């Protein structure tokens, strides 16, 4: 008697592929943007928003980075749509 195991795996068990093809490769962050004499990071897009502990937060995609981060609205200065 033998057991046959299907090779299909649910999507929930899959891990995302690494964005860097070389193990240990360090990707330097993009240069900061200088606005009115102060250095700032540039937001590529706002993906979502939420209320967390009575504070508004935005899910941001930063220019030059792959991951998304939740940031408090008071730290996001001058959120404007640029077309």
N, C-alpha and C positions, 0 to 999 in steps of 0.2 A: 504494500500500500504506500502510495506517495502523496504528498501534499503539494498542490499547485498554488503559488503565491503570485498574485497580480502585481505588476510593477507600477501601476498607476498610484500616485500619491495625491492626497487632497492639497489644494492650493494653500491652505492654512499652515501646512507643515513645511512649505518651501521657504528658503532664505533668499533675500535679495542678493543679486550679483554685485560684487565689489566694483566700484567705478574705476578703480585704478588697476590696470592689467598686471602690474608688477608688484609682487609682495614687498611690503616695507617702503614703497614709494611714497614720499612726502610731497604733497601738492601745496605750494605756498599760496596763502590767501591773496585775493586781489588787492591792489593798493587802495588805501582809503581815499574817499572823495573829500576835497577841501571846500567847505562852504562858510563864507564870512570869516575866514581865518581859523576855523575849527575843523578838525578831521572827523568825518562821519562815514558810516557804512551805507551802502546803497541797497535799497529793497527792490528786488525784482518783481515780486507780486505779493498781494495779500490773499491768502488762501481761505481763511475762515476767521471768525471772531467768536468770543464766548465771554460769559460772566463767570469769573472764578474768584471766590471769596469776596464778593461784592466789588470786584474790580474788572473793568473791561480789558480783555487781552486780544491780541491779533496773532494769527498763525502766519508767520512771514517766511518767504523764500528769499534769501539774501543772494545778491548778485555774486557769482563765483563760487557758491557753496551748493552742495547737493541736498543737505538736510534742511528740514523745516524746524522753526523754533517758535514757541509761544512767548510773546513779549508783552509787558504791560503797556497799555495805551499811553500812559503818561511819559514813557520813555521813547515813544515813536513821535518824533517832532515833525510837524507840518505834513501830515499824510495827505498827499494829493495824487490824483490820477494824471498821468502824463501820457499824451497820445502821440 
